[in-house]
Amino acid sequence: MHKPVLLIIDMLNDYFRDGPLAERREALTRSINELVALFRRRSWPIVWVRQEFAPDLSDAFLAMRDQGTAITIAGTPGSQLLPELDYINSDHLIVKKRYSPFFGTNLDDLLALLKPDGVVVAGINTHACVRCAAVDAYQRDYRVVVAADCVASYDEEHHQISLRYMKRMTQVLTNAEFLERCDSSPAD
């Protein structure tokens, strides 16, 4: 890839309050920030993706509405990016309502403007939103890299299964492996 775009999925306060993701927070954010720094050095685009729902859950998943699950609610701190992430206002930001950042958003239009030759996917949860993003990007004929150091899930078994599944259509690379490949090809 000579001009990839980085998609960082759902690195939101609500998902890191407790449990397995809270335990991985420091390492995950450090790895994502390393990847962000690489993209900034190369002037490659970065797209942060946030899931967000109305307070009345009218735009939430059916199961969330049925169970009254209020998470990543618009206007709350829980729906915001983790403060230690290296987000800047000139980065792109997409708000999504479903697992895939392509569903019901302007991501296709944004990518048409940016003209990347590939998509690098980072964030959570590997078995749901990350996987949907990778599959949907692949189905749009982008070369896809799943950033192995930069993805996680609250469900480790499904995280591993999803990584194995995505290797069929994507490259699953550590930050070091991705950097090595970038260094072996000329920067634009």
C-alpha positions as CSV (number, residue, x, y, z in Angstrom):
1,M,0.0,0.0,0.0
2,H,1.3,3.4,-0.9
3,K,-1.6,5.5,0.4
4,P,-3.8,3.6,3.0
5,V,-6.4,5.1,5.2
6,L,-6.6,4.2,8.9
7,L,-10.0,3.3,10.3
8,I,-10.1,3.3,14.2
9,I,-13.3,1.8,15.4
10,D,-15.1,2.5,18.7
11,M,-12.3,3.4,21.1
12,L,-14.9,5.0,23.4
13,N,-15.1,5.6,27.1
14,D,-18.1,3.4,27.7
15,Y,-16.3,0.3,26.4
16,F,-13.3,0.7,28.6
17,R,-14.9,1.2,32.1
18,D,-14.3,-2.4,33.2
19,G,-13.7,-6.0,32.1
20,P,-11.2,-7.4,29.6
21,L,-11.1,-4.2,27.5
22,A,-10.3,-2.0,30.6
23,E,-7.4,-4.4,31.3
24,R,-6.1,-3.9,27.7
25,R,-6.7,-0.2,27.5
26,E,-3.1,1.1,28.1
27,A,-1.5,-1.4,25.7
28,L,-4.2,-0.9,23.0
29,T,-4.1,2.9,23.1
30,R,-0.3,2.9,23.0
31,S,-0.3,0.7,19.9
32,I,-3.0,2.7,18.2
33,N,-1.2,5.9,18.9
34,E,2.0,4.4,17.4
35,L,0.1,3.6,14.2
36,V,-1.5,7.1,14.2
37,A,2.0,8.6,14.5
38,L,3.1,6.5,11.5
39,F,0.1,7.7,9.4
40,R,0.7,11.3,10.4
41,R,4.4,11.1,9.4
42,R,3.4,9.9,6.0
43,S,0.5,12.3,5.7
44,W,-1.9,9.4,5.3
45,P,-5.6,10.0,6.3
46,I,-7.0,8.9,9.6
47,V,-10.7,8.2,10.2
48,W,-12.0,7.8,13.7
49,V,-15.3,5.9,14.0
50,R,-17.6,6.4,16.9
51,Q,-20.8,4.5,17.7
52,E,-23.5,6.8,19.1
53,F,-27.2,6.4,19.9
54,A,-30.0,8.7,20.8
55,P,-31.0,8.8,24.5
56,D,-34.3,7.2,23.8
57,L,-32.5,4.4,21.8
58,S,-34.8,5.0,18.8
59,D,-31.8,4.6,16.5
60,A,-30.2,1.7,18.4
61,F,-30.0,-2.0,17.6
62,L,-33.2,-3.9,18.1
63,A,-31.7,-5.9,21.0
64,M,-30.6,-2.7,22.7
65,R,-34.1,-1.3,22.4
66,D,-35.7,-4.5,23.6
67,Q,-33.4,-4.7,26.6
68,G,-33.1,-1.0,27.3
69,T,-29.3,-1.1,27.0
70,A,-28.1,2.5,27.1
71,I,-24.5,2.7,26.0
72,T,-22.6,5.2,23.9
73,I,-25.4,7.7,24.2
74,A,-25.1,11.0,22.3
75,G,-23.9,13.9,24.4
76,T,-22.5,11.7,27.2
77,P,-18.8,11.3,28.0
78,G,-19.3,7.5,27.4
79,S,-19.7,8.1,23.7
80,Q,-16.5,10.1,23.3
81,L,-13.1,8.8,22.2
82,L,-10.7,7.8,25.0
83,P,-8.8,11.0,26.0
84,E,-5.3,9.5,25.7
85,L,-5.8,8.7,22.0
86,D,-4.0,11.0,19.6
87,Y,-7.1,12.4,17.9
88,I,-6.8,15.9,16.4
89,N,-9.6,18.0,14.8
90,S,-8.1,17.7,11.3
91,D,-8.7,13.9,11.4
92,H,-11.9,12.6,9.9
93,L,-14.7,11.5,12.2
94,I,-17.6,9.2,11.3
95,V,-20.6,8.4,13.6
96,K,-22.2,5.0,13.1
97,K,-25.3,3.3,14.3
98,R,-24.5,-0.3,13.4
99,Y,-21.4,-2.6,13.5
100,S,-20.1,-1.5,10.1
101,P,-18.8,2.0,9.6
102,F,-20.0,1.8,6.0
103,F,-23.7,1.2,7.0
104,G,-25.7,4.4,6.9
105,T,-22.7,6.7,7.0
106,N,-20.8,8.8,4.5
107,L,-17.7,6.6,4.7
108,D,-18.0,5.5,1.1
109,D,-18.1,9.2,0.0
110,L,-15.2,10.1,2.2
111,L,-13.1,7.2,0.8
112,A,-14.0,8.2,-2.7
113,L,-12.5,11.7,-2.0
114,L,-9.4,10.4,-0.2
115,K,-8.7,7.8,-2.8
116,P,-6.8,5.3,-0.6
117,D,-5.3,2.1,-2.1
118,G,-6.0,0.2,1.1
119,V,-7.6,0.3,4.5
120,V,-6.0,-0.4,7.8
121,V,-8.4,-1.4,10.6
122,A,-7.9,-0.9,14.3
123,G,-10.1,-0.7,17.4
124,I,-12.8,-2.8,19.0
125,N,-14.5,-5.3,19.1
126,T,-12.6,-7.7,16.8
127,H,-15.5,-10.1,16.4
128,A,-18.1,-7.5,15.6
129,C,-17.3,-3.9,14.4
130,V,-13.7,-4.6,13.4
131,R,-14.7,-7.7,11.5
132,C,-17.6,-5.9,9.8
133,A,-15.4,-3.0,8.8
134,A,-12.7,-5.3,7.4
135,V,-15.2,-7.4,5.4
136,D,-17.1,-4.4,4.1
137,A,-13.8,-2.7,3.0
138,Y,-12.7,-6.0,1.3
139,Q,-16.1,-6.2,-0.5
140,R,-15.4,-2.7,-1.8
141,D,-12.2,-4.0,-3.4
142,Y,-9.8,-2.3,-0.9
143,R,-6.7,-4.1,0.2
144,V,-7.2,-4.5,3.9
145,V,-4.8,-4.8,6.8
146,V,-6.1,-5.7,10.3
147,A,-3.6,-4.1,12.8
148,A,-3.1,-7.0,15.1
149,D,-1.6,-4.9,17.9
150,C,-4.4,-2.4,17.6
151,V,-7.5,-4.6,17.9
152,A,-9.2,-6.3,20.9
153,S,-12.4,-7.7,22.1
154,Y,-14.1,-8.3,25.4
155,D,-14.4,-11.9,24.2
156,E,-10.9,-13.4,23.6
157,E,-12.1,-16.6,22.0
158,H,-14.1,-14.7,19.4
159,H,-11.2,-12.3,18.9
160,Q,-8.9,-15.1,17.9
161,I,-11.5,-16.8,15.7
162,S,-12.2,-13.5,13.9
163,L,-8.5,-12.9,13.3
164,R,-8.2,-16.4,11.8
165,Y,-11.3,-15.8,9.7
166,M,-10.1,-12.4,8.5
167,K,-6.7,-13.8,7.4
168,R,-8.6,-15.3,4.4
169,M,-9.3,-11.9,2.9
170,T,-7.0,-9.5,4.7
171,Q,-3.5,-9.3,6.0
172,V,-3.2,-9.4,9.8
173,L,0.0,-7.5,10.7
174,T,1.6,-6.3,13.9
175,N,2.7,-2.6,13.9
176,A,6.3,-3.7,13.3
177,E,5.3,-5.8,10.3
178,F,3.2,-3.0,8.9
179,L,6.1,-0.5,9.4
180,E,8.5,-2.9,7.7
181,R,6.3,-3.2,4.7
182,C,5.8,0.6,4.6
183,D,9.6,1.2,4.8
184,S,10.2,-1.3,1.9
185,S,7.9,0.7,-0.4
186,P,8.3,4.4,-1.3
187,A,6.2,7.0,0.6
188,D,4.0,9.3,-1.5
